[in-house]
Amino acid sequence: MNGKLNVSSSPHIRDKVTTSNIMLMVVIALLPATFFGIYNFRHENAWLLVVVTTGVAVLTEYLYEKLMKKPVTIRDFSAVVTGLLLALNLPPTLPLWMGALGSVFAILVVKQLFGGLGQNFMNPALGARCFLLISFTGRMTYFVYDGVTGATPLAELKAGATVNSMEMLVGTIRGTIGETSVLAIMLGAMFLLLMGIIDLRIPGTYLLTFVIFITLFGGHGFDPQYITAHLCGGGLMLGAWFMATDYVTSPITKGGQIVYGVCLGVLTGLFRLFGGSAEGVSYAIIISNLLVPLIEKVTLPKPFGKGGEK
């Protein structure tokens, strides 16, 4: 044998897809919801909050890595995704400095202080949203549409009022910048599915479990209008397709992804039906993120040739 063998460490299965490719695809998929939210809340200048929140996220990552003398990773677009997702989870009237503070918290506290991309234990954007929600509850729950303030359709539904499911589907309602239009969100989700960035396992299990839960415990039985309103209301669709599927904070095993989706659906149902707030997606995803190590420990397949249980 005259030929030389190229010996390298694992992994031996490689792909041309990079982190920056994946993150760029996610940014593209978020554009329909982003543009619709900017147009929907144009009177509140939602575009400013989107620009500031995303820009501060990128700047925070750049400055931290420069100060810590680490390789600068802003070109992988992960900071852009974090800032953009955070902006889409904020009410359009939130002061710009609060959005900027949320971006600093997401990048610095949730992401970088735990080792950077791939090491964070929860979704940075949702961690920042919950931080802002706890710190500035009044401003984070102040919603307006077309100059008129009031409760979101999901809050009205929880109070027993009738809501317009078609308006919730299109997005001409009160809410955060990116959560209102289910059509825009699903357009981006379909793009991610077609590109192979995500699959149906986590979001499908999540939504199915949630529908079963509210059918059993919502007090309305299998009422299509009630179920549709819950699916279209709040951040359920945005969370299910864009945040619950985060590679870093979701299980890698197929069985674990199913268990993870079930946990998400049950927790969201519990928070929405029995909690003090009409929403619950953010907390459901964060709690499920914390359960991922345990889920993977239970669902991790045994290595080939390993002996039986003792």
HUJO-V498520 format. One record per backbone hydrogen bond with DSSP energy under -1.0 kcal/mol. CO is the residue of the C=O (numbers start at 0). NH is the residue of the N-H. If there is no record, write none. Layout:
CO_NH ; CO_NH
This chain:
17_21 ; 18_22 ; 19_23 ; 20_24 ; 21_25 ; 22_26 ; 23_27 ; 24_28 ; 25_29 ; 29_33 ; 30_34 ; 31_35 ; 32_36 ; 33_37 ; 34_38 ; 35_39 ; 36_40 ; 38_41 ; 40_45 ; 41_44 ; 44_47 ; 45_49 ; 46_50 ; 47_51 ; 48_52 ; 49_53 ; 50_54 ; 51_55 ; 52_56 ; 53_57 ; 54_58 ; 55_59 ; 56_60 ; 57_61 ; 58_62 ; 59_63 ; 60_64 ; 61_65 ; 62_66 ; 63_67 ; 64_69 ; 72_75 ; 73_76 ; 76_80 ; 77_81 ; 78_82 ; 79_83 ; 80_84 ; 81_85 ; 82_86 ; 83_87 ; 85_88 ; 86_89 ; 87_177 ; 89_176 ; 90_93 ; 94_98 ; 95_99 ; 96_100 ; 97_101 ; 98_102 ; 99_103 ; 100_104 ; 101_105 ; 102_106 ; 103_107 ; 104_108 ; 104_109 ; 105_110 ; 106_111 ; 107_112 ; 110_115 ; 111_114 ; 115_118 ; 122_126 ; 123_127 ; 124_128 ; 125_129 ; 126_130 ; 127_131 ; 128_132 ; 129_133 ; 130_134 ; 131_135 ; 135_139 ; 136_140 ; 142_149 ; 144_147 ; 147_144 ; 151_155 ; 152_156 ; 153_157 ; 154_158 ; 155_160 ; 156_159 ; 163_167 ; 164_168 ; 165_169 ; 166_170 ; 168_182 ; 170_172 ; 180_184 ; 181_185 ; 182_186 ; 183_187 ; 184_188 ; 185_189 ; 186_190 ; 187_191 ; 188_192 ; 189_193 ; 190_194 ; 191_196 ; 199_203 ; 200_204 ; 201_205 ; 202_206 ; 203_207 ; 204_208 ; 205_209 ; 206_210 ; 207_211 ; 208_212 ; 209_213 ; 210_214 ; 211_215 ; 212_216 ; 213_217 ; 220_222 ; 222_226 ; 223_227 ; 224_228 ; 225_229 ; 226_230 ; 227_231 ; 228_232 ; 234_238 ; 235_239 ; 236_240 ; 237_241 ; 238_242 ; 238_243 ; 242_245 ; 252_256 ; 253_257 ; 254_258 ; 255_259 ; 256_260 ; 257_261 ; 258_262 ; 259_263 ; 260_264 ; 261_265 ; 262_266 ; 263_267 ; 264_268 ; 265_269 ; 266_270 ; 267_271 ; 268_272 ; 269_273 ; 270_274 ; 279_283 ; 280_284 ; 281_285 ; 282_286 ; 283_287 ; 284_288 ; 285_289 ; 286_290 ; 290_294 ; 291_295 ; 292_296 ; 293_297 ; 294_298 ; 295_299 ; 302_305
